[in-house]
Amino acid sequence: MTRPRILVVGAGFAGVECVRRLERKLGPDEADVTLVTPFAYQLYLPLLPQVASGVLTPQSIAVSLRRSKRYRTRIIPGGAIGVDLKAKVCVIRTITNQIVDEPYDYIVLAPGSVTRTFDIPGLTEHAFGMKTLAEAAYIRDHVISQLDLADASEDPAERASRLQFVVVGGGYAGTETAACLQRLTHAAVKRYPRLDPNLIKWHLIDIAPKLMPELGDKLGRSAQEVLKRRGIEISLGVSIAKAAPEEVTFTDGRVVPTRTLIWTAGVVASPLMATLGAETVKGRLAVTAEMCLPGNDGVFALGDSAAVPDLAKGEGAVCPPTAQHALRQGKKVADNVIAALRGRPLQPYEHKDLGLVVDLGGKDAVAKPLGVELRGVPAQAVARAYHLGALRTNVAKTRVLTNWILNAVAGDDFVRTGFQARKPAQLKDFEYTDAYLTPEQVSEHVRRAQPLEG
């Protein structure tokens, strides 16, 4: 008999935790495990703003999947673009743009999320996202290049537009991005004697009435005060009406001349979930507390792309798309896959939220571990201890800690790595959201391919 085939889609927190647990708990001859991911690393997303600001190197938060001594998972370098539940086939587009079909007996869907966008004129053509390692590295190059170009320009209007930066999104990603990049430009401008530091302006806007409402009123106000003290202009109840190459129009009518629009206004489930033709909740696949897809044996989903019931909060609640939940869901779903494989009952997922941390760079931070409100250095210590603890390997922990110490002691070098020498790339170029098939296209593709394989 052939071994059961377990296919895991996505190498985020949820997918990698699932794979690692499967490797530890399954016998070598009990099942074959395959992972679908474009990159053979797990990206530690919460620290992306620090890569964009140059505090951390890109490699330090890209944790290799091939370092494990127990490593025996086959990796398919590509992205899943469709799933045929009846045929039990996952359609994959490889990094060389080939379409391959991967049959499975058990599938774990953890493709994560993509940046949420709206039908705003010029948004996807002119905005940058903060969801991938490439985007963070590209934004760093772009921001430093604006200083270089402003310094070289003799046109006051061009200088002003290159030295204004707009970040949309008052959640954790947007707030940390604005905070970290503002520190970068504040430090860098000292090396540009021809530039007036007062020309550098950062705007943080959000349609919501509060910054990071999950933190509560007091901590949210504390974070806002830190940003305002640094000179970041915060506009709440405001969003983008349209974006152009050299200016952005706010919904309150203001027109801001800028060459830098960073869009971090939330996330939505991967478009892969729409290819299944199954029930979704705001784009997230509707699953049981055991993270199973009802009516489909061997199909599990978790993380940002699944609406996993939050049993700790009560009826109707759904787990938020956070790393904290994804890590723990990954372990639980691996246990449930093994239980299904061995004919044992599945267990529901339940986890009480441990709190939140927001690193604003330098000595500034706010945190709420286990409901305790912290600010400043104590919050910074908690935030960085949390991140070090969450990083999966000792090598990654050492790299990040070394980067923090080196940056604190020596500062930044403000070096560009050459991305600006190539064709400009914006949000739409990094996340490939147009690559997915419809449920009908998936079924038709699999139907055509199956006779050739038989």
Secondary structure, 3 states (H helix, E strand, C coil): CCCCEEEEECCCHHHHHHHHHHHHHCCCCCCEEEEEECCCEEECHHHHHHHHCCCCCHHHHEEECCCCCCCCCEEEEEEEEEEECCCCEEEEEECCCCEEEEECCEEEECCCEEECCCCCCCHHHHEECCCCHHHHHHHHHHHHHHHHHHHHCCCHHHHHHHCEEEEECCCHHHHHHHHHHHHHHHHHHHHCCCCCHHHCEEEEEECCCCCCHHHCHHHHHHHHHHHHHCCCEEEECCCEEEEECCEEEECCCCEEECCEEEECCCEEECHHHHHHCCCEECCEEECCCCCECCCCCCEEECHHHEECECCCCCCCCECCCCHHHHHHHHHHHHHHHHHHHCCCCCCCCCCCCCEEEEECCCCCEEEEECCCCEEHHHHHHHHHHHHHHHCCCHHHHHHHHHHHHHHHHHCCCCCCCCHHHCCCCCHHHHHCCCCCCCHHHHHHHHHHHHHHHC
